[in-house]
Amino acid sequence: MPLPPLRLKPREERRLRAGHLWVFSNEVDVARTPLTAFSPGDPVTIEDAQGHYLGTGYVNPHSLICARLVSRDRRHPWGESLIVHRLKVALALRERLIGTPYYRLVHGEGDALPGLVVDRYGDVLVVQVTTAGMERQLDGLLAALDKVVRPTAILLRNDTAVRELEGLERYVRPALGEPPEEIEIEEGGHRFRAPLGAGQKTGWFYDQRDNRDRLAPYVAGARVLDVFSYVGAWGVRAALGGANEVLCVDESQTALDFVARNAADNGVGDRVTTRRGDAFEVLRALREAEEHFDVVILDPPAFIKRRKDQRAGEDAYRRLNQLGMQLIGRDGFLVSCSCSYHLPRDILVAQMLQSARHIERDLQVLAHGQQSVDHPVHPAIQETAYLKVVFSRVHR
């Protein structure tokens, strides 16, 4: 049975033909296909102004991004069978590039499944659905995951604020089996643990895997400060990479408890300590105490989530980098990260340079990092290229 059409205004199909997947509400010919005729999540056929087929997807009349194109192939319209195929393609990529079953299995538009994130922890999956169209397909999605991956447990971690933009409720609940309270991860040949339901986002930040893999040369024999440490992915790996001393800072005591456990489990508990508190306050206190480190790692949450946060967020990144640099001795390394899509890489570097010059330091950019290979970037959707990492040297 053909899906109902969603007709675009003249010339508004150009972005879709160039590879993009989003339709904005002001691009729809509402005189011919009124958005009010649809319910959130309805599957549709997307057409240009002349009625030519562009693809199939789903619609949400209450969202600025009112439709998302999922398939351009008439033979494979949006539905459960297409989800199965896309999951198999995504799985094959991870098995080839990563091997061990610890990765982001689905990264939304980057894997041609907009509105869906799936993280894999061995036989346990954490699923996050962020759009009404994907929520409408939830039963089919869970059946597809069971068919392709055969997990023993699935946790729906649908508590992100993005769901509210789609008119969806926020919740966390099991969808299969009994998800454990904590999960195990293998990264860089080492084992880590993290809280699941009580953890941040989907449990572990796989997007920094490739960047942590290149950390060892910077930290060998060093005193390291890991700010916004969460469960110690950066800090514990720094100790495993040869750091003599690591201090992990986070606001969450639960996260710091996991830091201690992960350090002990990996045989570096004697070199890793923790400090609880607000990152900015702890950095200022360390400066007042005249503490110095050879390497400072700054991996904060997104300070710029929306355009209206731009100025305040940029200022927060600048202050954070300046505080971090003030704790570096005469010559050391700063690893500065941003997961804010709205902060371009060149602006982050410019802020780092401004901070360095303000405290009369010189800055050398040594390497750039981005999200790991299990977070593929859709080249037409720059929002999928959100993570920036700058490895730099700060010296007098």
FIGUNU-12100 format. One record per residue (C-alpha): residue number from 1; x, y, z. Coordinates in Angstrom, 2 decimals. Each point is the difference from the previous one (the first is absolute). Last residue first. Layout:
REM residues N
 num       u       v       w
 NUM       X       Y       Z
...
END
This chain:
REM residues 396
 num       u       v       w
 396   56.65   29.47   28.27
 395   -1.66   -3.20   -1.15
 394   -3.34   -1.52   -0.95
 393    0.05   -2.92   -2.42
 392   -3.21   -1.06   -1.72
 391   -2.29   -2.94   -0.77
 390   -3.29    1.48   -1.20
 389   -3.17   -2.12    0.07
 388   -3.20    0.95   -1.82
 387   -3.20   -2.05    0.09
 386   -3.16    1.07   -1.89
 385    0.30   -1.31   -3.53
 384   -3.62   -1.26   -0.19
 383   -1.24    3.60   -0.01
 382    1.85    0.41   -3.29
 381   -2.70   -1.88   -1.84
 380    0.99   -0.48   -3.65
 379    3.18   -1.94    0.84
 378   -1.83   -2.35    2.42
 377    2.68   -0.61    2.64
 376    0.55   -3.50    1.35
 375   -0.04   -0.51    3.79
 374    1.49   -3.54    0.12
 373    3.14    1.47   -1.59
 372    0.75    2.11    3.05
 371   -0.94    3.64    0.33
 370    2.58    2.60   -0.99
 369    3.63    0.67    0.81
 368    2.48    2.72   -0.92
 367    3.74   -0.08    0.51
 366    2.95    2.07    1.20
 365   -1.39    3.51    0.43
 364    2.77    2.08    1.56
 363   -0.87    2.67    2.56
 362    2.27    2.59    1.58
 361   -0.72    1.34    3.46
 360   -0.45    3.53    1.26
 359   -3.09   -0.64    2.15
 358   -2.26    1.87   -2.43
 357    2.02   -1.40   -2.92
 356   -0.92   -3.55    0.93
 355   -3.69    0.79    0.51
 354   -0.22    1.77   -3.36
 353    1.72   -2.94   -1.67
 352   -2.43   -2.46    1.58
 351   -2.91    2.19   -1.04
 350    1.29    0.07   -3.57
 349    0.36   -3.78    0.05
 348   -3.61   -0.40    1.13
 347   -1.12    2.52   -2.63
 346    1.85   -1.94   -2.71
 345   -1.69   -3.22    1.07
 344   -3.49    1.45   -0.29
 343   -2.05    0.29    3.22
 342   -3.64   -0.59   -0.96
 341    0.55   -3.78   -0.19
 340    0.85    0.05    3.70
 339    1.98   -3.15    0.90
 338    3.10    2.04    0.84
 337    3.39   -1.32    1.04
 336    3.32    1.45    1.16
 335    3.08   -2.16    0.51
 334    2.63    2.30    1.51
 333    3.66   -1.00    0.11
 332    2.92    1.25    2.02
 331    2.87    2.46    0.30
 330    0.56    2.54    2.77
 329   -2.56   -1.67    2.20
 328   -3.63   -0.48   -1.02
 327   -2.59    1.10    2.57
 326   -0.56    3.41   -1.61
 325   -0.76   -1.79   -3.26
 324   -3.02   -1.74    1.51
 323   -1.42    3.23    1.39
 322    0.41    1.65   -3.40
 321   -1.65   -2.92   -1.76
 320   -3.00    0.07    2.33
 319   -0.40    3.77   -0.27
 318    0.00   -0.14   -3.81
 317   -2.41   -2.94   -0.11
 316   -2.38    1.79    2.38
 315    0.20    3.20   -2.08
 314   -0.92   -1.94   -3.12
 313   -2.99   -1.44    1.85
 312   -1.25    3.35    1.24
 311    0.21    1.45   -3.50
 310   -1.54   -2.96   -1.80
 309   -2.74   -1.08    2.44
 308   -2.74    1.54   -2.18
 307    1.14   -2.21   -2.85
 306   -0.81   -3.13    1.97
 305    2.01   -2.67    1.84
 304    3.12    2.11    0.56
 303    1.86   -1.07    3.16
 302    0.02   -3.62   -1.12
 301    1.45   -2.16    2.75
 300    3.66    0.54    0.85
 299    3.08   -1.99   -1.09
 298    3.00    2.00    1.25
 297    3.24   -1.98    0.35
 296    2.98    1.70    1.66
 295    3.51   -1.44   -0.43
 294    3.20    0.87    1.86
 293   -1.84    1.21    3.09
 292    0.52    2.80    2.48
 291   -1.52    0.79    3.41
 290    0.46    3.51    1.35
 289   -2.72   -0.47    2.67
 288   -1.80    2.98   -1.50
 287    0.19   -1.72   -3.41
 286   -1.42   -3.23    1.42
 285   -2.86    1.95    1.59
 284   -0.77    1.74   -3.30
 283   -0.08   -3.33   -1.82
 282   -2.23   -1.50    2.69
 281   -2.45    2.90   -0.26
 280   -0.17   -0.22   -3.78
 279   -0.50   -3.77    0.07
 278   -2.71    0.00    2.65
 277    1.02   -2.52    2.63
 276    1.27   -3.44    0.87
 275    3.69   -0.82   -0.04
 274    1.45   -3.33   -1.05
 273    3.33   -1.83    0.19
 272    1.74   -2.28   -2.52
 271    3.57   -1.28    0.38
 270   -0.50   -2.64    2.71
 269   -3.10   -1.32   -1.75
 268    1.99   -0.84   -3.12
 267   -0.59   -3.76   -0.16
 266   -2.80    0.04   -2.56
 265   -2.72   -1.05    2.45
 264    1.30    2.55    2.50
 263   -0.22    2.88   -2.49
 262   -3.44   -1.09   -1.14
 261   -1.23   -0.26    3.58
 260    1.37    3.41    0.97
 259   -1.49    1.64   -3.08
 258   -3.28   -1.82    0.68
 257   -0.19    1.65    3.41
 256    0.76    3.27   -1.76
 255   -3.06   -0.40   -2.25
 254   -2.24   -0.75    2.99
 253    1.43    3.02    1.80
 252   -1.13    2.18   -2.89
 251    1.49    3.49   -0.31
 250    3.15   -1.24   -1.75
 249    3.78    0.38    0.28
 248    2.55   -2.76   -0.66
 247    3.58    0.49    1.23
 246    2.64   -2.17   -1.68
 245    3.58   -0.74    1.11
 244    2.96   -1.75   -1.62
 243   -1.58   -0.13   -3.44
 242    1.09   -3.06   -2.01
 241   -2.77   -0.65   -2.50
 240   -1.97   -2.05    2.55
 239   -0.04    3.09    2.20
 238   -1.26    2.06   -2.92
 237   -2.56   -2.73   -0.75
 236   -1.26    0.38    3.55
 235   -0.34    3.75   -0.45
 234   -1.63    0.05   -3.43
 233   -2.66   -2.67    0.65
 232   -0.21    0.98    3.65
 231   -3.65   -0.57    0.93
 230   -1.11    3.62   -0.72
 229    3.32    1.91   -0.29
 228   -1.41    3.49   -0.40
 227    3.61    1.13    0.50
 226    2.89   -2.47   -0.33
 225    3.21    1.44    1.48
 224    3.21   -1.88   -0.82
 223    3.46   -0.14    1.60
 222    2.24   -1.46   -2.67
 221    2.35   -2.96   -0.50
 220   -1.68   -0.91   -3.30
 219   -3.01    2.32   -0.45
 218    0.39    1.46   -3.49
 217    1.22   -3.15   -1.73
 216   -2.88   -2.02    1.54
 215   -2.97    2.11   -1.17
 214   -0.49   -1.30   -3.54
 213   -2.52   -2.72    0.92
 212   -1.91    2.54    2.09
 211   -0.77    1.89   -3.20
 210   -1.23   -3.12   -1.80
 209   -2.33   -0.89    2.89
 208   -1.43    3.49    0.50
 207   -3.36   -0.72   -1.69
 206   -0.46   -3.13    2.14
 205   -1.14    2.14    2.91
 204   -1.44   -2.59    2.38
 203   -3.37   -0.47    1.71
 202   -2.66    1.11   -2.50
 201   -0.31    3.58    1.31
 200    1.83    0.24    3.33
 199   -0.37   -2.95    2.34
 198   -2.84   -0.92    2.38
 197   -1.66   -2.44   -2.41
 196    3.35   -1.42   -1.09
 195    2.84    0.67    2.41
 194    3.48   -0.47   -1.47
 193    2.68   -2.71    0.07
 192    3.29   -0.20   -1.83
 191    2.13   -2.73   -1.54
 190    3.26    0.57   -1.86
 189    1.23   -0.92   -3.50
 188   -0.42    3.56   -1.25
 187   -3.65   -0.06    0.98
 186   -2.12   -2.84    1.34
 185   -3.17    1.04    1.76
 184   -1.95   -1.53    2.87
 183   -3.47    1.14    1.00
 182   -1.62    0.96    3.25
 181   -3.48   -0.35    1.48
 180   -0.63   -2.96   -2.29
 179   -2.79   -0.02   -2.61
 178   -2.62   -2.64    0.84
 177   -1.43   -1.57   -3.14
 176   -1.31    2.14   -2.83
 175   -1.54    3.49   -0.15
 174    1.18    1.24    3.38
 173   -1.12    3.50    0.95
 172    1.18    3.61    0.04
 171   -2.48    2.76   -0.78
 170   -0.48    3.41   -1.59
 169   -3.27    0.82   -1.73
 168   -0.04    0.96   -3.66
 167   -1.20    3.28   -1.52
 166    2.82    0.00   -2.57
 165    1.84    2.90    1.65
 164   -0.56   -1.84    3.29
 163    2.01   -2.94   -1.32
 162    3.13    2.19   -0.17
 161   -0.02    0.17    3.83
 160    1.43   -3.53    0.19
 159   -1.72   -2.56    2.22
 158   -0.61   -2.77   -2.53
 157    2.55   -2.47    1.33
 156   -1.80   -3.13   -1.18
 155    2.01   -2.88    1.47
 154    0.39   -3.20   -2.00
 153    1.10   -3.35    1.43
 152    1.18   -3.40   -1.26
 151    0.86    1.38   -3.42
 150   -0.58   -1.97   -3.23
 149    1.76    2.55   -2.28
 148   -1.89   -0.13   -3.32
 147   -3.32   -1.61    0.91
 146   -0.28    1.50    3.48
 145    0.91    3.41   -1.35
 144   -2.66   -0.35   -2.72
 143   -2.67   -1.01    2.53
 142    0.91    3.01    2.14
 141   -0.25    2.28   -3.03
 140   -3.34   -1.48   -1.06
 139   -1.42    0.66    3.45
 138    1.48    3.51    0.05
 137   -1.22    1.02   -3.46
 136   -2.23    2.83    1.29
 135    2.91    1.10    2.20
 134    2.16    0.27   -3.14
 133   -2.52    2.36   -1.57
 132   -0.49    1.96    3.23
 131    3.71    0.75    0.20
 130    2.72   -0.42    2.65
 129    0.27   -3.74    0.64
 128    2.84   -1.17    2.24
 127    0.86   -3.69    0.22
 126    2.48   -1.60    2.38
 125    0.93   -3.53   -1.05
 124    1.42   -2.80    2.16
 123    1.61   -3.14   -1.44
 122    3.44    1.61   -0.24
 121   -0.53    3.63    0.91
 120   -1.61    1.47   -3.11
 119   -1.20    3.57   -0.39
 118   -3.03    0.75   -2.18
 117   -1.03    3.50   -1.07
 116   -3.07    0.65   -2.11
 115   -1.79    3.10   -1.27
 114    1.31   -0.25   -3.53
 113    0.95   -3.51   -1.13
 112    2.29    0.61   -2.99
 111    3.08   -1.07    2.00
 110    1.40    3.53    0.39
 109   -3.60    1.21    0.28
 108   -0.30   -1.69    3.38
 107    3.19   -1.58    1.32
 106   -0.81   -3.70    0.19
 105    2.26   -2.72    1.44
 104    1.98    2.25    2.30
 103    2.76   -2.32    1.15
 102    0.99   -2.95    2.17
 101   -0.44   -3.34   -1.76
 100    3.73   -0.52   -0.78
  99    0.88    0.30   -3.67
  98    0.50    3.73   -0.36
  97    0.29    0.83   -3.71
  96   -1.46   -3.11   -1.65
  95   -2.51   -0.91    2.68
  94   -1.06    3.63    0.24
  93   -0.64    0.32   -3.75
  92   -1.85   -3.33   -0.18
  91   -2.28    1.06    2.86
  90   -1.01    3.21   -1.76
  89   -0.87   -1.86   -3.22
  88   -1.98   -2.62    1.94
  87   -1.83    2.73    1.92
  86   -0.89    1.76   -3.25
  85   -1.48   -3.21   -1.43
  84   -2.06   -0.75    3.12
  83   -1.26    3.59    0.08
  82   -1.07   -0.31   -3.66
  81   -2.00   -3.10    0.87
  80   -1.67    1.85    2.88
  79   -1.27    2.93   -2.03
  78    0.94    2.90   -2.28
  77   -0.24   -1.10   -3.62
  76    2.34   -2.48   -1.70
  75   -0.99   -0.51   -3.62
  74   -0.62    3.71   -0.54
  73    3.60    0.72    1.00
  72    0.75    3.48    1.43
  71   -0.43   -1.17    3.60
  70    0.04    1.78    3.36
  69   -1.05    3.58   -0.74
  68   -0.82    1.91    3.15
  67   -3.02    2.26    0.34
  66   -1.15    3.03    2.00
  65    3.38    1.21    1.14
  64   -1.60    3.00    1.74
  63   -2.15   -2.52    1.89
  62   -3.78   -0.09    0.55
  61   -0.91   -1.51   -3.39
  60    2.21   -3.05    0.63
  59    0.61   -2.03   -3.15
  58    1.59   -3.27   -1.04
  57    2.08   -1.28   -2.87
  56   -0.32   -0.98   -3.61
  55    1.86    1.26   -3.04
  54    0.25    2.77   -2.58
  53   -2.88   -0.96   -2.32
  52   -1.09    2.62   -2.50
  51   -3.22    1.83    0.86
  50    0.86    3.18   -1.90
  49    0.86    1.91    3.20
  48    2.32   -2.78    1.18
  47   -1.31   -3.08    1.78
  46    0.56   -1.64    3.39
  45   -1.95   -3.23    0.55
  44   -1.22   -0.15    3.57
  43    0.06   -2.03    3.21
  42   -1.92    1.64    2.88
  41    2.18    0.66    3.04
  40   -1.91    2.96    1.40
  39   -3.49    0.12   -1.57
  38   -0.60    1.38   -3.46
  37   -2.80    2.09   -1.54
  36    1.21    3.08    1.87
  35    3.10   -0.05   -2.20
  34   -2.15    1.03   -2.92
  33    0.88   -1.76   -3.27
  32   -1.16    2.19   -2.89
  31   -0.28    3.37    1.77
  30    2.70   -1.06    2.46
  29    2.64   -0.07   -2.70
  28    2.80   -0.97    2.38
  27    3.32    1.87    0.17
  26   -1.03    2.18    2.97
  25   -0.37   -3.14    2.16
  24    3.58   -1.10   -0.52
  23    0.84   -3.23   -1.82
  22    3.09   -1.90    1.13
  21    1.98   -2.77   -1.72
  20    2.71    1.87   -1.92
  19    1.68   -1.60   -3.00
  18    0.09    2.61   -2.77
  17   -3.46   -1.11   -1.16
  16   -1.31    0.80    3.47
  15    1.54    3.49   -0.10
  14   -1.46    0.69   -3.43
  13   -3.53   -1.10    0.91
  12   -1.11    3.50    1.01
  11    0.10    1.16   -3.63
  10   -3.81    0.34   -0.19
   9   -1.77   -0.75    3.30
   8    0.06   -3.55    1.35
   7   -2.79   -2.58   -0.08
   6   -0.44   -2.59    2.80
   5   -1.78   -2.95   -1.57
   4   -1.96   -2.75    1.77
   3    1.73   -3.40   -0.08
   2   -0.88   -2.44   -2.74
   1   -1.55   -3.35    1.04
END
